Amino acid sequence: MSLIRNSLVLLFVSVYITVAGQSAFDPEHFFLTDKPLVVKLTTDMNSLVNKKDGELTQKAIFSYTLPDNSVLQEDITLTVRGHMRRSICDIPPVKLKFKNSGSASLSSLKNLKLVSVCRGGNIDVQLLLKEFLIYKMFNLLTDKSFRVRQVNLTYEDTKNKKRQTVEEAFFLENIDAMAKRNKCREFDMTKVNSELTDRNQMTLVNLFEFMIGNTDWSIPNNHNIKMIKSRKDSLARPFVVPYDFDYSGLVNADYAIPDPMLNIESVSIRVYRGFPRSKEELQIAIDNFNKQKDNIYSLIRNFQPLSARSKTDMITYLDEFYKIINKPSDVKYYFIDNARMR
């Protein structure tokens, strides 16, 4: 029991630090544990559920039970976000703003995107868990990636204390925190040509999006990507960091419909959307994927909340990718001969 108690204390210390005499969460260590965060959000659920379009910002109470069994409870602000999921989900995706006068302990987290189950039911839970794992996969390939933290989430209605909704969810790392740990800053510039970004990172992103079967992203339109740039090297090209993978073939959500311009019937059909690369450039990225293959597969197989069917589906889909990248003629066909030219 003492070993378990000591482990909990270490976990508590790594996530919850003291700054200038005031308790605060460390935004980096917050995402380093695999232990799900147990959270309750208390807010006006009727307002939240029925606000499908337009802007919505409303108050909420964030409650979290700490490892010592004390309860941290602070006022925060919710902002409705997203596009497609916002229109089709029972509860729209939200961003939690912690940095305000009523949220002293949590202010270091600034704001976090919360990705939750779209429409309830086990199928949608599995979709969410698949997307969660995709972020974890990209973490294995590069530090220039968004970390995620699993959440056991309870929504409580302020107008009806007995009405509660419990579901799976996860937090997405704040871009400032992600950039800082990579010694970068956010690079906010519209209509950047993908070939003017860091070439190795862009090649990795291109192959990763191909691996998961995701076409729902764009560099010039800043769609489902963020860019970060070195703080010290003013001449360095920005790094592309992807996010939002629910439209990928690896998730294969029933609401995911490919862009008609791609001429594919299903998001499960892979389309390479990168520009041509030399064999040497591709090989650097391919070596990275091969190096992490066992870790990626273990991540899926050992993720307890994921169903056996979902694990099989994900691994089968990834098997096809690994066959392609380890066959030279396929590498040439997909990533050189049939790469986009504009």
N, C-alpha and C positions, 0 to 999 in steps of 0.2 A: 504493500500500500504506500510505503514511503517513497518508493521509486516512481509510482504513478503520480503522487502528490508533487514530487520534485519536478517531474516532466511538465505538469500543468503550470507550475510556477515559472519555469523557463519559458513556456509558451506565452504566458501572460506578460512577462518582462519584455520579450522580443517584440510584442505587438503594442504594448501600452507603456509609454515612456513618460518621463517628467520633464517638462520644459519650463524654465523660469518659475519653478514652484507650482506649476499647473499641469495636471495630467493631460496627456495628449496621445493620440494614435500615431505611430510611425507609418507613413503612407507606403514605404517600401516593404517593411516586414509584414504589414497587413496582408499582403498577397503571397507570402512565402510559406504559409501553412496550408495543408490540404484538409484540415479540419473544417467542416461546414460551419458557417456563422449562423447562429440562431437569432433571428431578427423579427421584431413586430413593428409594423407601421400602422399607426392610428391616424386616420384622416377621414374626411367626408367622402365615403365611397361612391355615393350617388353622383356627386359632382365629378369625381375622377372617371367613373365608368361611362358617363354620358357625354363627356367632352371629347368627341372624336375629331373635331377639326378646330382650327383657330388656336389661339394661345391659351394656356391654362397654367397658372402658378397658384399653389395653395399650400397652406400650412399642414404640417404633420408632426407626429411625435415618433421619434426613433428610439426603440427599446432594445437593449442587448444585454444578455446575462453574461457577466464576466466569469473567468475561471474560478474566482473565489466565491461564486454564487451571488455576488452583489449585482444589482441591476443598474446599468447605465441608461439613463433616459433623458433625452434632450430634444428641444424643438428644432426642427429643420424645415426646409422648403422643398416641395415637389414641383417639378416642371415636366409636363407631358412632352414627349419627344417622338421621333421616328416618322415613318411614312406609311408603308404598307401594313406593318404590324399594328400601327396605330389605328388603322381603319378596320381591320378584321378581327383583332383580338378582343376578348371579353374585358380585360383590363389593359389599357394602353401602356406601352413601355414608358418609364419615367427616369428622370435624372434627379438624384438627391443632392441638394445643396446644403453642405454642412457648415460652410464658412459664414456664420452670422453671429450676432451678439448673444443669441440664446443657445449656441452650440459650441461652448468653449473647448470641451474635451475633444470633439470631433473635427474642429475647424482645420486641422492639419490635412485632413482628407480632401478638403476643398469641395469638389463635387464628383460624384460617381454615377455612371450609368448603371441602371438595374435592368437586367434582361430576365424576364419572367415567362412562365408558361403562357402560351397564347390563348388557348380556349379550354383548358382543363382536360382531364382524361389522361390515361396512361400513354396513348399514342403521342400526344403533344409533350408530355413529360420526356419521352424518349428523344423527341426532336431537340428539345432544349439541352439535354445531356450530351447529345452528339455535337451540337455547336460548341458547348463548353469544352469538350475534348479537342476540338479543332484548334482552339486557342492554345491549349496545352501542347499540341503537336508543334505549332509554330514556335512556341517557347523553346522547344528542344533544338530547333534549327538555328535560331538567332536570338540574341538578347534584345534586339531591336524589334520588339513585339509586345503586344498588350498582355499583361498578366490578368488572371481572373480568379475570383474567390467564390466558391460555392456557398449558397445561402439557403437555409430552411426558413422560408418566409411566411409570416402570418399577417394578413391584412385585417385590421379591426376598424369597424365603422364607428365614428364619433356619434352618429345619430341613433345607433342601435348597438349597444354594448354586447349583445348576444350574437350578433352577426359577425362571423369570422371566416376568412378564406385562407387556407393553408396550401402552399404550393412550393415547388422547386424554383430556384432562381440563381442568378450569379451576378456579382459585381464585376464591372470592367474597370481596369486601372485608369486613373486620370492621366491624360496625355502629358501634363507637366511633370508628374512623377516618373512616367516612363522615359521621357526625354532626359530628365535630370540624372537618372541612374546610367544613362548612356552618354553622359557628358555632352548633351545636346540641348537645344531649345526647340520649341515648336516653330515650324517654318510655314507661315500662313501666306500663301501666294496662289492666286487662281490661274488656271490655264497654263500649267507647267507641262511641257512635253516630257513624256516618260523617259526619253532618251537623254534628258538633261539631269536626271537623277543619278544617284550612285549606282554604277552599272552592276556590280556584284549583287547588291541588295535587290535591285530591280529584277535581275535574272532569277534570284531565289524566289521572289514574290511571284513572278510569272509562272514558274514551275509549281510552286505551292498551290496557286489558284487552279492550275491545271490538275494537280493531284486531287484536290477536293471537288473538282468539277464546278468551280464558281466562275460565272461570267458577269455577276452583278457588281461591277466595280469599274472605275474610270479615273485615270490620273488627271487629265485636263479638266474634268468636271468636279474634281474633289469628291467623288462618290465612293463611299465606303473605304476610303484611305485617309491616312494622316501623313504628314511629312515632318521630319525632324532634321535639324542641321547642327553641325558641330559648333560649340561655343567658342572654341579656340581657333579653328581654321576657317577663316572667312572665305577661302577659295574652294572649300570642300563642297561637293554636290550634296543636295538633301537626300535623306534616306526615306524610302516609302515603307509605311507600316499599314498593313491591311486590317480590317475588322468587319464585323457583321457578315456572318457566313450562313445565315439561315436559308439562303437561296441556292446553296451549293448542292451538288449531286450527292455528296457524302451524307448530308442531312436528309435530303430528298423529301422535303415537306410537301404536303398535298396542295398547298396554296402557291407554291413556287412555280412560276411560269416563265420560260425563257423569252428573251427579247425576240420578236418576230424577225428582226434583221439577221439573226444568227442562223435561221433556217434549220433549227433542231426542234424535235418534238418534245423533248424532256430535258430537265436540268441535269439528269444523270449522264447525258451525253457530253463528253469532254470536248472543249474547244480551247485551243491555245490562243491567247489574246496578246501575247508578247511579240516584240520585234525580233528579227533574226539575231542569233548569237553564233559565235565561232564554236567549233567543237571543244576547244580548250576552255572557253568560258562556261559552256554547258557542263563540262566534266567537273569543274569545281563545285557547282551546285549539286550535280548528281552524286558526287562523292559524299557530300553532306547528307543527302537523303539516305544513301545506303548506310552510312555510319550510324544514323539514328533509327534505322528500320526496326531493329529489335526493341528499342525503347518506345517507339511509336506503337508497335503492336502490343507490347506489355502494358502500355498506358490504357489501351482499350480493354484488353483481357482482364486486367486487374481492377477495373473501375466497377465496383460492386453495384451501384445503382442502375447501371446499364443492363438491359435484358440480354439474354443469350442470343435472341434473334437479332437485336441491334448490333451486338458485337460481331456476329457472323456477317451481317450485311456490310458493315464498315470494313472489315478485313478483306472480304471478297472484292470490294470496290478498290481498295488500296492495292491489292494483288495485281490488278490490271495495270495500275500506274507503274509499279515496280517492274513489271514485264517490259513495258514500253521504254523506260529510261535505261534498262540494261540490255537493250537490243540496238546496236548502232544504226541499223537501217531505219528503225522507228524514230530514233532521236533525230536523225537527219530529216525524215519525212515531216514530223510534227513541229520541230522547233527551228528548222532552217528553211526547208523548201516551202512549207505552208505557213510560215510565220506572217504576221500582218506587215504590210508595207507602208501603211499610213494610218 
